[in-house]
Amino acid sequence: MGENTILVVAIYAVLVLAGLGILGIALFGLRNLAYGKVEPLSIVLVALPAIAFVVLGFTVGAWAQAGIMTVIGIFGLALLGLVYTGVTNLTW
């Protein structure tokens, strides 16, 4: 581990900073939800990829496969949303 020590420290530092960022986002999201500044549906829509990833991870068993399935599913939902908004704004 002698020559790669800085690499290990850098990886742990990045993981800690990312974790603190996610924790801060979650705490401020809950605070805004408690103060009524945001609708619960928007919180659910933002949390949907994480919820889908965790559910698929436990059901599939392979977390990499669950991540790929989550990305494909979320891209599909985004495509459906774009098509829906495009079709509803058409004027005949």
C-alpha positions in Angstrom: 0.0 0.0 0.0 3.1 2.2 0.1 3.0 3.9 -3.2 -0.8 4.1 -3.6 -1.5 5.7 -0.2 -2.5 9.0 -1.7 -4.8 7.3 -4.1 -6.7 5.5 -1.3 -6.9 8.8 0.7 -8.2 10.7 -2.3 -10.9 8.0 -3.0 -12.0 8.1 0.7 -12.1 11.9 0.6 -14.2 12.0 -2.6 -16.6 9.4 -1.0 -16.9 11.4 2.2 -17.5 14.7 0.3 -20.1 13.0 -1.9 -21.9 11.5 1.1 -21.9 14.9 2.9 -23.4 16.5 -0.2 -26.1 13.9 -0.5 -26.9 14.2 3.2 -27.1 18.0 2.9 -29.4 17.8 -0.1 -31.7 15.3 1.8 -31.8 17.5 4.9 -32.6 20.7 3.1 -35.2 18.9 1.0 -36.9 17.6 4.2 -36.7 21.1 5.7 -38.3 22.7 2.6 -40.9 19.9 2.6 -41.7 20.7 6.3 -42.0 24.4 5.5 -44.3 23.8 2.6 -41.9 25.3 0.0 -42.0 22.2 -2.2 -44.7 19.7 -3.2 -44.3 16.1 -2.0 -44.7 14.8 -5.6 -41.6 16.7 -6.7 -39.6 15.0 -3.9 -40.9 11.6 -5.0 -40.0 12.3 -8.6 -36.4 13.3 -7.6 -36.1 10.3 -5.3 -37.5 7.8 -7.9 -34.1 6.8 -9.5 -32.6 6.1 -6.1 -35.7 4.1 -5.0 -35.7 2.1 -8.2 -32.0 1.4 -7.9 -32.3 0.1 -4.3 -35.4 -2.0 -5.2 -33.8 -3.5 -8.3 -30.5 -4.0 -6.4 -32.2 -6.2 -3.8 -34.5 -8.0 -6.3 -31.9 -8.7 -9.0 -29.0 -9.3 -6.7 -26.4 -7.8 -9.0 -25.9 -4.1 -8.3 -24.2 -3.3 -11.6 -27.1 -4.9 -13.5 -29.6 -3.0 -11.3 -27.8 0.3 -12.1 -28.0 -0.4 -15.8 -31.7 -1.3 -15.5 -32.4 1.9 -13.5 -30.7 4.1 -16.1 -32.5 2.5 -19.0 -35.9 2.8 -17.1 -35.3 6.4 -16.2 -34.3 7.2 -19.8 -37.5 5.5 -20.9 -39.6 7.5 -18.5 -37.9 10.7 -19.6 -38.6 9.9 -23.3 -42.2 9.1 -22.5 -42.5 12.5 -20.6 -41.0 14.3 -23.6 -43.3 12.7 -26.0 -46.3 13.3 -23.8 -45.6 17.0 -23.4 -44.9 17.3 -27.1 -48.1 15.6 -28.1 -50.3 17.6 -25.6 -48.9 20.9 -27.0 -49.8 20.1 -30.6 -52.5 22.2 -32.2 -54.6 20.6 -34.9 
